[in-house]
Amino acid sequence: MASGKKKKKNMITLLSLLAVLLLLIAAYAAASKWKGKEAENEDADGKGEGILLAEVETSKIQVIRVVSDLYSYTLESRDGAWAVQGDEEFPLDRAAADAMAEVLTDFRASRLVLPDAADLSEYGLSEPALKLEVEKADGTQVKIHIGDNSSADGGYYTCMAGTGDVYLVDAEIRDCFYLSQTQLMSLDTVPAFAAADAVGLKVESDVYPSFTIKDSTGDLPDLTSMALYMLALYGIYEKPVRVDLTNFSTLMDNYTGITLGEAVSYRFGDLPKYGLSEPSEALTVWYTESGEDGTEQTKDFTIYFGDGTEDKSGVYVRLEGSNQVFVMPAENRESLLAVDTFSAISMYTQMVNITTIAGLNITYEDTQRVFSITHETVERDDGTTATEDYFAVDGKALDDGEESDAFRDIYQAVIAVRLTKELPAGAELSGDAVLTLTFLEDAAGKVLHEVRYLPVAGDAEHYAIEENGTCIFMADAGAVDALIGTLKEYQP
């Protein structure tokens, strides 16, 4: 009887030990699995945080193939540069391609969602919206599927192709590959510049007046001796006309933020279809920019204008040197090409610096006045030199005090007369000049600049301005008559 009890006791002990052993095995398995997942979250070389899913060196990537419901494309590496496979003309944004390769060197999930998921469709992974396939130079492949968005976490469900483990990757990783065709492109943009840095403008058009505003050095003398009017307007009038730098800068405000519009093509063969193979309209802007060495460089861009869209709401455009075609709103074309050039010109036809001339002969009615100016270089007590100006009116030398100051005031009134409008086509001049201003370059009487104010038939409110033999503009008759009255009263 005792022997039976002893056997029963031993059996209970054995079963208890077995149960303990099973518990230890289960605990060990759980601990091992936990440690395994913990190890997955640790990067041996410290590249980043999260679970490493793929690790492909950029130099070993031959092809990146992306299939998505947005846009599918294949990138291939050619001598270290990325290109779209099968499309040599595609203007690939190589920075975007470099970003993809960078992600693939250390492709990580933020966490494991579910191991061995029974139904991947619950995560959008049975027919994923985004498939990545990376082909290495040795022919091996890495395939990654990215599915639905996790509204709770903001990331996207991910799995390695052929496996059931579901992970979560950050939205930034998915967005790096999930691109539209336009997002994959490096699209042309018009260079940015400040209006004050503009140095030239050119419009070529069959519809609007063609013209060029550019440096006039060599064509027109700098009458101000201060580089105030170094630009001139060409092509509108029969001769170049000085441009006011302040007015020009205001005009160029219209060109500092040009946008090309929506991209529609990038193929050379499409240019004729949009009227851009041999366009008749173009806009060119020149501007200066400081180089890396601090020196000033002149740069430029040209926009070509082609056909209008079928509904006339837009016009096809492209930049010089590019095949990319865009649709610009039709009203933008007009604002860029229909230029008010008159607003840019200098309104002063006789802005001559008093320090650069030897005299000024003035004729009005039957009177001729002679203003003589001499310039002498004197040495100061500190050893420096300066130029002193001396004036004479009708043969009378003026003192250095009030008489010279009054002379300067009269001269300022002379050069301050402004033009106000263009001389109408077909306008007839009647009679002799009411006022003639002849600026002399030297004491020998060489003429530097001459302006005459002439009556216009049928227009008592204006005088035509004849500048060096050419009539282009008009001035208010009242302002000219007032100046004549001032000159009559000036008798030093």
C-alpha positions in Angstrom: 0.0 0.0 0.0 2.8 2.4 0.9 4.6 1.4 -2.3 1.5 2.5 -4.4 1.3 5.8 -2.6 5.0 6.4 -3.3 4.5 5.7 -7.0 1.6 8.0 -7.2 3.6 10.8 -5.5 6.5 10.3 -7.9 4.1 10.6 -10.9 2.7 13.9 -9.6 6.2 15.2 -9.1 7.1 14.2 -12.6 4.1 15.9 -14.1 4.8 19.0 -12.1 8.4 19.1 -13.4 7.1 18.6 -16.9 4.7 21.5 -16.6 7.4 23.7 -15.3 9.7 22.7 -18.2 6.9 23.5 -20.7 6.5 26.9 -19.1 10.2 27.6 -19.3 10.3 26.5 -23.0 7.4 28.8 -23.8 9.0 31.7 -21.9 12.3 31.1 -23.7 10.6 31.1 -27.1 8.8 34.3 -26.3 12.0 35.9 -25.0 13.9 34.7 -28.1 11.3 36.1 -30.4 11.3 39.4 -28.5 15.0 39.6 -28.6 14.9 38.9 -32.4 12.5 41.7 -33.0 14.6 43.9 -30.7 17.6 43.0 -32.7 15.8 44.0 -35.9 15.2 47.4 -34.4 18.9 47.9 -33.8 21.3 48.8 -36.6 24.7 47.4 -36.1 26.4 50.3 -37.9 24.1 52.9 -36.3 22.7 54.2 -39.6 19.2 55.0 -38.2 16.3 54.0 -36.1 13.6 51.5 -36.9 13.5 48.1 -38.6 15.9 47.6 -41.5 14.0 46.1 -44.5 16.5 46.7 -47.3 20.0 47.9 -47.7 21.4 48.5 -51.2 24.5 50.5 -51.9 23.9 53.2 -54.5 26.8 52.1 -56.6 25.3 48.6 -56.9 21.8 49.8 -58.0 21.3 49.2 -61.7 17.6 49.8 -62.0 14.8 51.3 -59.9 11.4 50.2 -61.2 8.3 51.8 -59.8 4.8 50.7 -60.6 2.0 52.8 -59.1 -1.5 53.8 -59.7 -0.2 57.4 -60.1 2.6 56.9 -62.6 4.9 54.0 -63.4 8.5 54.5 -64.5 11.9 52.8 -64.6 15.2 54.5 -63.7 18.5 53.2 -64.7 22.0 54.1 -63.7 24.3 55.1 -66.6 27.8 55.9 -65.6 26.7 57.2 -62.3 23.8 59.3 -63.6 20.1 58.5 -63.6 17.9 58.4 -66.7 14.4 57.2 -67.5 14.6 53.9 -69.3 13.3 54.0 -72.9 12.9 57.8 -72.9 16.1 59.7 -73.8 14.3 63.1 -73.8 12.6 62.8 -70.4 13.8 65.8 -68.3 14.4 63.7 -65.2 14.8 65.5 -61.9 18.0 63.8 -60.9 17.8 65.1 -57.4 14.6 63.1 -57.0 16.3 60.0 -58.3 19.3 60.5 -56.0 16.8 60.8 -53.1 15.3 57.4 -54.0 18.7 55.8 -54.1 19.6 57.3 -50.8 16.4 55.9 -49.2 17.2 52.4 -50.6 20.7 52.4 -48.9 18.9 52.2 -45.6 15.2 51.4 -46.2 13.6 51.2 -42.7 10.2 50.6 -41.3 9.1 52.5 -38.2 7.6 49.4 -36.6 6.3 45.9 -37.2 2.5 45.9 -37.4 1.7 42.2 -37.7 3.9 39.2 -38.4 2.7 36.6 -41.0 -0.6 38.5 -41.7 -3.2 36.0 -43.0 -4.9 38.6 -45.3 -2.6 41.3 -46.8 -5.6 42.9 -48.6 -6.6 44.4 -45.2 -3.5 46.6 -45.6 -3.7 47.2 -49.3 -0.8 44.9 -49.9 -2.4 42.2 -52.0 -2.7 44.6 -54.9 -0.5 47.4 -53.7 -0.8 51.0 -55.0 3.0 51.2 -55.1 5.6 48.5 -56.0 9.3 49.0 -55.8 11.7 46.8 -57.6 15.4 47.3 -57.2 17.8 45.5 -59.5 21.4 45.3 -58.6 24.3 45.1 -61.0 24.8 41.4 -60.1 21.2 40.7 -61.2 19.7 40.2 -57.7 16.5 42.0 -56.9 14.9 43.6 -53.9 11.1 44.0 -54.1 9.0 46.1 -51.7 5.2 46.7 -51.7 3.6 49.8 -50.1 -0.1 49.7 -49.5 -2.8 51.7 -47.6 -2.3 54.6 -45.3 -2.6 54.0 -41.6 -4.9 56.8 -40.5 -3.9 56.2 -36.9 -0.2 56.5 -37.5 0.1 58.6 -40.7 2.4 56.1 -42.2 1.9 53.4 -44.9 1.7 49.6 -44.6 4.6 47.9 -46.2 5.9 44.4 -46.8 8.7 42.7 -48.7 7.3 41.0 -51.8 6.5 37.3 -51.0 6.3 37.7 -47.3 3.4 38.2 -44.9 5.1 40.5 -42.3 3.4 43.9 -42.4 5.4 46.9 -41.4 4.8 50.7 -41.2 7.0 53.1 -43.1 6.9 56.9 -42.8 4.9 58.9 -45.4 8.1 60.6 -46.5 9.6 57.3 -47.6 6.5 56.4 -49.7 6.2 59.9 -51.1 9.8 59.7 -52.3 8.7 57.1 -54.9 5.0 57.8 -55.3 5.4 60.6 -58.0 3.4 61.9 -60.9 5.1 62.3 -64.3 5.3 66.0 -63.6 6.8 65.5 -60.2 9.5 63.3 -61.7 10.5 66.0 -64.1 13.0 68.8 -63.8 10.8 71.5 -65.2 12.1 74.8 -66.7 11.7 77.9 -64.7 12.4 81.5 -65.6 15.5 82.8 -63.8 14.9 85.1 -60.9 16.4 88.5 -60.9 15.8 91.9 -59.3 14.3 94.7 -61.4 17.2 97.0 -60.4 19.6 94.4 -61.9 18.0 94.4 -65.4 20.2 95.8 -68.1 18.2 95.1 -71.2 14.9 94.0 -72.7 14.0 92.8 -76.2 10.6 92.0 -77.8 10.2 90.4 -81.2 6.6 90.2 -82.4 4.3 90.3 -85.5 1.5 91.6 -83.4 3.1 94.1 -81.0 5.9 96.6 -81.7 9.3 95.0 -81.7 12.1 96.9 -79.9 15.3 96.5 -77.9 16.4 98.4 -74.8 20.1 98.0 -74.3 23.4 99.7 -73.5 23.8 102.8 -75.8 27.5 103.3 -75.2 29.0 104.2 -78.6 25.7 105.3 -80.0 24.7 108.2 -77.8 27.0 110.5 -75.8 26.6 110.6 -72.1 25.4 114.2 -71.7 25.0 114.0 -68.0 28.6 112.7 -67.4 27.0 110.7 -64.6 26.0 107.5 -66.4 22.3 108.3 -65.8 21.2 107.4 -69.3 23.4 104.6 -70.4 20.4 102.6 -71.9 18.6 103.5 -75.0 15.4 102.3 -76.8 16.0 101.0 -80.3 13.5 100.0 -83.0 10.5 102.1 -82.0 11.6 105.5 -83.4 13.9 106.5 -86.3 16.8 106.8 -83.9 17.8 105.5 -80.5 16.2 107.3 -77.6 17.6 107.5 -74.1 16.0 105.5 -71.4 15.7 106.6 -67.8 17.1 104.0 -65.4 14.4 104.5 -62.8 11.6 104.3 -65.3 13.3 101.2 -66.8 13.5 99.5 -63.4 9.8 100.2 -62.9 9.0 98.7 -66.3 11.1 95.6 -65.4 9.0 94.9 -62.3 6.6 93.2 -64.8 9.3 90.6 -65.7 10.8 89.6 -62.4 8.2 86.9 -61.6 7.4 85.3 -64.9 5.9 81.8 -64.7 5.7 79.5 -67.8 2.5 77.8 -66.8 1.4 74.1 -67.1 3.9 71.7 -68.8 2.4 69.9 -71.8 5.4 68.3 -73.6 9.1 67.8 -73.5 9.7 66.2 -76.9 11.6 68.0 -79.7 9.3 66.4 -82.3 6.3 68.1 -80.7 7.5 71.6 -81.2 6.0 72.2 -84.6 2.6 71.0 -83.2 2.7 74.0 -80.8 4.1 76.5 -83.2 7.5 76.5 -81.4 9.9 75.1 -83.9 10.4 78.5 -85.6 8.5 81.0 -83.4 8.0 84.6 -84.6 7.5 86.0 -81.1 10.2 86.1 -78.4 11.0 88.0 -75.2 14.6 88.4 -74.0 15.8 89.8 -70.7 19.3 90.7 -69.8 20.3 91.1 -66.1 23.4 91.2 -63.9 24.3 88.7 -61.2 27.2 88.5 -58.8 29.4 85.5 -59.4 31.1 83.4 -56.8 34.2 85.5 -57.0 32.2 88.7 -56.5 32.4 89.9 -60.0 29.3 91.0 -61.9 28.2 88.8 -64.7 25.6 89.5 -67.4 23.0 86.7 -67.9 19.9 86.4 -70.1 16.9 84.3 -70.9 14.6 84.1 -73.9 11.0 83.0 -73.9 9.5 81.9 -77.3 5.8 82.3 -77.9 4.0 79.8 -80.2 0.4 79.1 -81.2 -2.6 79.8 -79.0 -4.6 77.0 -77.5 -7.8 75.9 -79.2 -10.0 77.9 -76.8 -7.7 80.9 -77.0 -7.2 81.0 -73.3 -3.5 80.2 -73.4 -0.4 80.3 -75.6 2.3 77.7 -75.9 5.7 78.8 -74.8 9.2 77.5 -74.2 12.6 78.7 -73.0 15.5 79.1 -75.5 17.6 75.9 -75.6 14.8 73.7 -74.2 12.2 71.4 -75.7 9.8 71.7 -72.8 6.5 73.3 -73.8 4.1 75.1 -71.4 0.8 76.7 -71.6 0.9 80.3 -70.4 -2.4 82.3 -69.9 -3.1 84.4 -73.0 -3.3 87.6 -70.9 0.2 87.1 -69.6 1.5 87.0 -73.2 -0.1 90.4 -73.8 1.3 91.9 -70.6 4.8 90.8 -71.5 4.8 91.7 -75.2 2.6 94.8 -75.4 5.1 97.1 -73.7 4.5 100.8 -72.9 8.0 101.8 -74.1 7.2 105.5 -73.8 7.0 105.2 -70.1 10.6 104.0 -70.0 12.3 106.8 -71.9 14.0 109.8 -70.4 11.7 112.8 -70.4 14.5 115.3 -70.5 15.9 115.9 -74.0 18.5 118.5 -72.9 19.8 117.1 -69.7 23.4 118.3 -70.2 25.8 118.5 -67.3 27.0 122.1 -66.9 30.5 120.9 -66.0 31.0 119.3 -69.4 30.3 122.2 -71.8 32.0 125.4 -72.9 28.9 127.3 -73.4 25.2 127.5 -74.4 23.8 129.7 -77.1 20.1 130.5 -76.8 17.8 131.9 -79.5 14.2 133.1 -79.0 12.2 135.5 -81.1 14.9 137.8 -82.6 17.2 137.5 -79.6 20.4 135.5 -79.2 21.9 135.0 -75.8 25.4 133.7 -75.3 26.2 131.8 -72.0 30.0 131.2 -71.7 31.4 128.7 -69.3 35.1 128.1 -68.5 36.5 125.4 -66.2 39.8 125.8 -64.4 41.7 123.3 -62.3 43.0 124.8 -59.0 45.2 123.3 -56.3 43.9 123.3 -52.8 45.9 124.0 -49.7 45.9 120.3 -48.8 47.5 119.4 -52.2 44.4 118.1 -53.9 42.9 119.7 -57.0 39.4 120.9 -57.8 37.6 122.4 -60.8 36.2 125.9 -60.6 33.5 127.0 -63.0 33.3 130.6 -64.2 30.3 132.0 -66.1 29.7 134.9 -68.5 26.4 136.1 -70.0 26.3 138.0 -73.2 30.0 139.0 -72.7 29.6 140.0 -69.0 31.6 138.0 -66.5 29.7 136.9 -63.4 31.0 137.1 -59.9 31.5 134.0 -57.8 28.6 134.8 -55.5 25.0 135.6 -56.2 25.4 136.2 -59.9 26.9 132.7 -60.4 24.2 131.2 -58.2 21.5 132.9 -60.3 23.1 131.6 -63.5 23.0 128.1 -62.2 19.3 128.5 -61.4 18.6 129.7 -65.0 20.6 126.8 -66.4 18.6 124.4 -64.2 15.4 125.8 -65.6 16.7 125.3 -69.2 17.5 121.6 -68.8 14.4 120.8 -66.8 12.0 121.2 -69.7 10.3 117.9 -70.2 8.8 116.2 -73.3 5.2 115.1 -72.7 4.1 113.0 -75.7 5.0 111.6 -79.1 4.7 113.7 -82.1 1.7 112.4 -84.1 2.4 110.8 -87.4 1.7 113.3 -90.2 2.0 116.3 -88.0 3.0 119.5 -89.8 5.4 122.0 -88.4 4.6 125.6 -89.0 7.0 128.6 -88.7 10.4 129.0 -87.2 11.6 127.7 -83.9 10.4 129.6 -80.9 13.4 128.5 -78.9 16.8 127.1 -79.8 19.3 125.7 -77.4 22.8 125.0 -78.7 25.2 123.3 -76.2 28.8 123.8 -77.1 31.5 121.2 -76.5 34.5 123.6 -76.7 35.4 127.3 -77.0 35.8 126.8 -80.7 32.1 126.4 -81.0 31.8 122.7 -81.7 28.2 121.7 -81.1 27.6 118.9 -78.6 23.8 118.9 -78.6 21.1 121.1 -80.1 17.4 121.2 -79.3 14.7 123.4 -81.1 11.1 123.9 -80.2 8.8 124.3 -83.2 5.2 125.2 -83.6 2.8 122.4 -84.8 0.0 123.3 -87.2 -3.4 123.0 -85.5 -1.9 122.4 -82.0 -1.4 125.5 -79.9 -0.9 123.5 -76.7 2.3 121.8 -77.8 5.6 122.4 -79.5 7.5 119.8 -81.5 11.0 119.0 -80.1 13.7 118.8 -82.7 16.7 117.1 -81.2 19.8 117.2 -83.3 17.7 117.4 -86.5 15.1 114.8 -85.6 11.5 115.4 -84.5 10.0 112.6 -82.4 8.4 114.2 -79.3 6.4 117.2 -78.1 6.5 119.5 -75.1 3.8 121.6 -73.5 3.8 125.0 -75.1 3.1 126.6 -71.7 6.3 125.3 -70.2 8.4 126.4 -73.1 6.8 129.8 -73.2 7.4 130.2 -69.4 11.1 129.4 -69.9 11.3 132.0 -72.7 9.7 134.5 -70.3 12.3 133.6 -67.6 15.2 134.0 -70.1 13.9 137.4 -71.2 13.8 138.6 -67.5 17.3 137.3 -66.8 19.6 140.2 -67.4 22.6 140.0 -65.0 
